[in-house]
Amino acid sequence: MVRIAELVHYPVKGCAGTSVRTAEMTPAGIAHDRTFMVVDADGNFRSQRGEPRMALVRAGVSAGGVHLRLDLDGLGPVDVAADPEGPRLEVTVHGQRFTGVDQGAEAAGWLSEALGAPSRLVRVPADHDRRVGGLTPGTSAFADSTAVLMASLSSLDLLNERILARGADPVPLDRFRPNIVVSGWPEPHTEDRVRAVRLGTAELGYAKVCVRCAVTTVDQDRGVRSGPEPLRTLAGYRRADTGGVSFGAKFAVTRPGTLSVSDELEVTAWDEPEEGLGGRLAAALA
């Protein structure tokens, strides 16, 4: 049986994720996912690409999204009353300009101390109207692009089998920071072929493959880089035609709803993998 094995949201972009048993799937993804973001003095987003220590910052958000708690071992927590009407800042994510609502001096001071560099916390404004493309277009908060990232345990099993064959240590799935983890697909990278899927009362449409970056080389438990895996091994059989290596697939929300761990996946449309990945996978498995 193909089911949801784990649901994860990341209230603050780039910081630690939180596993949940049940989630509301909004048009912008799992509720509160990447609703908040850390920016530098120029409004550019901070990420584990440059600040691997962000992996150690835990973020808990209240059900209504009105309170946020940030915590880091050795520093202690700070509680933020999420302000939807505070001063607005121009912020940048991968060269795209957005507006963020500044969350005040206390959060900024705490993050600046935690990361050792001037930082501020912003949240998505109520009138955020982002459009993201792909095979199925949609919206998202401060995610890199499309709202939902899905990855399967069978894909991870194949990757780790190949990493072990190199004499290196296997990697956990949290390196890829998925929102939905799927169990039960016997073939690795089946998520590449899903074009429409129902989970609980929510429905998703495939947008594109997920091209991976150096964040996958960050140990999420220690907040330090430990590369070159998994990128080195993925380059052998998951290189996309347009460049980079792929793991997991991105989906847009076509119908909001509720979903839970152990819910069955009902795939309602399939197609062949994009980016030459089907042929490369077949060759790797031959």
N, C-alpha and C positions, 0 to 999 in steps of 0.2 A: 504494500500500500504506500502510495506517495503522499507524504504529509509534511506539514511545517514542523521542523525540529527545533527552531529557535526564532524568536523575534527580537530585534535589537533596534533601539533608537539612540541617537547621539544628540542630546539637547544643545550642546555647544560644539560647533563644527571643529573638528580636529582633536577634541578631548575624548575621554573614555566613554565607551558605550554602556548602555543599561539594558539588560535583558528583561523582557516583560512577558507575562503569560498570555495576556489579551491586549489588543491594541485597536484603536480607531484608525482606519485608513482614510485620511483626508485627501482632497485633491492634490495637496503638496506632499503626500507621503504619510508615513506613520506620524501620528500626532506628536508635535514638539520636536520632530527630527530636524536638526540644524536650524532651529528657530533663532538661536543665539550664535554669535561669532566674535572671535577675538581679532582685533585689528591693531596695527602699529600706529605710530604717530602720524603717518601719512594716510591712514585709512585702508592700507593694504591688509588683506586677511593673513592671519598667521596660521600655519599648518605644521604638521609633523615633518614636512619636507625640510623646513629650516629649524623647527623647534620640536625635536622628538620627545622632549620632556612633557609636552602637552598630553601624551598618552596617559600620564599619571594623574592628571587633573580629573577628578570625578565630578559629575554634574547630575544633580537630581532635580527634577522639575515637578511641581504639584500638578494634580490632575487637570486643573483649570488653566495651568500655565502662568499663574500669577506670582508664583514664588519659585526662585531658583536657589539651590545651595551648591556652592563650589567647595571642594575639599581636596587637600593634598597632604599626604603624610609629612609631618614635620612642620607644617604651616598652620594647620587647623582650618576649620570651615569659615565661610562667610555666607550670610543669607542676603539674597538680593530680592527686593520687591520689584518684580518685573514691571517696568514702566512703558506702557504703549504710547505715551504722549510726551516723552522727554525731548530734549534737543536732537535734531536730526543731523547726521553726518553723511557725507559722501564716502562710500566704501567701494572697494574694488575686489572682485573675485576673478582670477585668471583673465585680467584685462577688461572685464565687464564691470560697468559702473552701476551701483545700486544705492539705495538709501537705507541707512540703519538708524535705529533710535538708540541714542546713548543711554547706558544704564547707570551712570553716575560715578562719582569719585571713589566710593568705597570699593566697588567691584574693580575699577581701574587700578587702584592701589594694590589690591590683593593679587591681581593677575600680573602686574608689573613685578611684584616681589617673587611670585611663583616662577615666572619665566626669565627673570633677570634682565628685562628690557621693557621700555615704556609700552604699555598696552592699554586698550580700552575694550569694554564689552558693549556690543550692540545687539539689538534684536530686530527681527523683521517687523516693519510697520504694518498697521492694519490695512493700508491701501497698497501693499506689495502686489505687483501685477507682473510677475515674471513669466515669460514664455520660453520653453525649451523645446528643441526639435528632436528629430529622430524619426523612425518609421511610424511611431505613434507619438505625436507631440503632446505636451502637457505643461505642468507648472511645478515649481519646487520653491523651497525657502532659500537657504544659503548653501545647499548641496552644490557640488562641482557642476552638475548638470541635471540629469533626470532624477526624479524623486526617489525611486526605489531600486536598490541593488539586491539581486537574487543570486545565490550561489548554492551549489549542491555538495553534499558530503562525498558523493562519488567522484566529483571533480577534484576535491581535496585528496581523496585516496590515491588517485592516479598521480597527482603532482608529488605527493610524499613518497610514493613508490619510486618515482624517478629521481627524486632528491636523495633518497637512501642509496640508490644504485650508484650515485656519485660519491658516496661515503660522507655525505653531509647530514645534518640533523633535520628532521621533519619540521614543518611549520604548522602552527595552529591556524584555524580559519579566521581568528580575529585579526590577523595581519591584513585581511582584505576588507574588513569593516562592512560586512553585509548587513542589510536590514532583514532579509528573509533567508533562512537556511532551510534547505529541503533535504529530506531523507527519502530513500526508497527508489530513486531512479537507478537502474542497474548500469546504464551507460553514462560515463563521465561527460560533462558539458552538455547534458540534455537541455539545460536552460537556454543554450544558444538557439535551439530550434523552436522554443515556445513563442507563439505570436499573440495568443490571448489566453488568459487563465483566470479562473474564479477561485478565491480563497475565502472561506466564510461567506460573508455577504458582499465582499469587495471584489472588484474586477480590475485586472491590470492588462495593459497592452505593451508589447515589446517595443523598445525604442532603439537600442543599439548595444553592441558589445561594450564591455567595460575595459578600456585600455588602462593598464596599471602603471603606477609611478613608484618612486622611491619610498613612499610611506609603507609599502609592503615589506621593506627591509627593517622596519622599526619593531623591536621587541616591545609589545604592548604592555607587558608586565614590568619591564625595567625602564622604559622610556629612553632607550638607546638604540642606535643603529647596530644591526648585527648581520649585514649583507655579506655576500651578494645574493643569497637566496631570499625569496623564491624566484627573483627575476632571471637569474642565470639559467635555471632549469626551464622555466616557461619559455625562454627564447628559443629553445630547441624544438618546440612543437606548438606554440601558441602565438606565433608572430602574425600580426594582422597585416593585410595588404597595404593599409595606409600608414603603417609604422607602429612601433610599440608592441607590447605583448598583452594578451587579454586573459582575464579570468573573471567569470561571472557575467551577468547581463543586466542591463538597466531597463526599467519599466516605468511607464507613465500610468497614473491612476485614471481609469476610464469609468469607474463607478466606486464612489466612497462606500465604506461599510465597516464591519467589525470582523476581525479575524483573531484566531487563537492558536497557540501551540497545540499540535496534534490534529488540527483541521486538515482535511484532505484537499489536495489540489485537483481541480478539474480543468484540464487543458482543453480549450474549445477551438484552437487553431494552431497549426504547426507549419513550419517551412524549413528550408535548408539553412544551415549556418551562413552568416555573412563573412566577408573579409578573408576568404580562403581558408577559414578555420576548420571546416568540415574535412577537406582533403588532407590537411596537415595532421588532424587528429587521427584519421583513418591510417595514415602512413605511420604514425607513432605507435598505433596499436597493432599494426601488422606483424 
